């Protein structure tokens, strides 16, 4: 698998995150997910991330998106759910930072 195929796969995953409907309204989290996805994409593009690292981080982004979808499933994102999503996004951000700087 070459670098361009990996970048295309990451871009596809990010497009899914960026175009998902905001059912219960989490615009800050949506923006943050897109920013974190761009950090992963840029890390691969400039060589800071290896393919396995990028795959793991992209899987983390998908996990975060699924958690957001579960929170939105009933049409309301409660304060507790928002706090949980914020915590998950913080963890993912730290993972991206650590992988890019190791």
Long-range contacts (C-beta under 8 A, 24 or more apart in sequence): 1-51, 3-44, 3-51, 6-44, 6-51, 6-54, 6-55, 7-41, 7-44, 7-45, 9-58, 10-37, 10-40, 10-41, 10-44, 10-54, 10-58, 11-41, 13-37, 13-58, 13-61, 13-62, 14-38, 14-40, 14-41, 14-61, 16-65, 17-61, 17-65, 20-65, 20-69, 22-72, 23-72, 23-75, 24-71, 24-72, 24-75, 24-76, 24-77, 25-77, 26-68, 26-71, 26-72, 26-77, 26-82, 26-85, 29-68, 29-82, 29-85, 29-86, 29-89, 32-89, 32-93, 33-61, 33-64, 33-65, 33-68, 33-89, 36-61, 36-89, 36-92, 36-93, 36-96, 37-61, 39-96, 39-100, 40-96, 43-96, 43-99, 43-100, 48-99, 48-100, 48-101, 49-99, 49-100, 53-99, 56-95, 56-99, 57-92, 57-95, 57-96, 57-99, 60-92, 60-95, 61-92, 63-88, 63-92, 64-88, 64-89, 64-92
